[in-house]
Amino acid sequence: MSKFNFHYPIEVRLGDLDAFWHVNHTKFLVYMEHARSLYMQEMGLFDRENLWNLPLIVGDIHCRYHNPILLSDKVVVSLGVTRISQKTVTVEYELTGKGGAPLYATGESILVAYDYNTKQSMPINDELRRKFSEREGKEF
């Protein structure tokens, strides 16, 4: 069972495969990005219309591959915010099969609070911290 409370099924497409007939390593990051954007939309942080209003930018991202994903596999991306510091939000991911197995990959991204107009990082404001606390059911 996943430690996260946000889950999004991914449909593996033929174009996701590489010459070895498994999902190319770059697509794992795309799957994480897509699920993260839906998570942010659900929270009201991202409306798919105006990116300038999104208060976060990716500062760092990692992916550890555990098993290959094949075209016929049913993939679920599970994610959650696990830490908030003065200027960053840590999001962790699990890519698994439907039902939680097998484990295809784990990942982590560090999102930096960012003002796209001034092109400067900024502290995480109380409202953003509150929204993540409510979504995750814990205080940050």
ABEGO torsion letter per residue (X at the ends): XBABABBBBBBBBAAABBAAGBBBAAAAAAAAAAAAAAAAAAAGABAGABAAABABBBABBBBBBABBBBAABBBBBBBBBABBBAABBBBBBBBBBBGGOBBABBBBBBBBBBBAAAGBBBBBBAAAAAAAAAAAGBBX
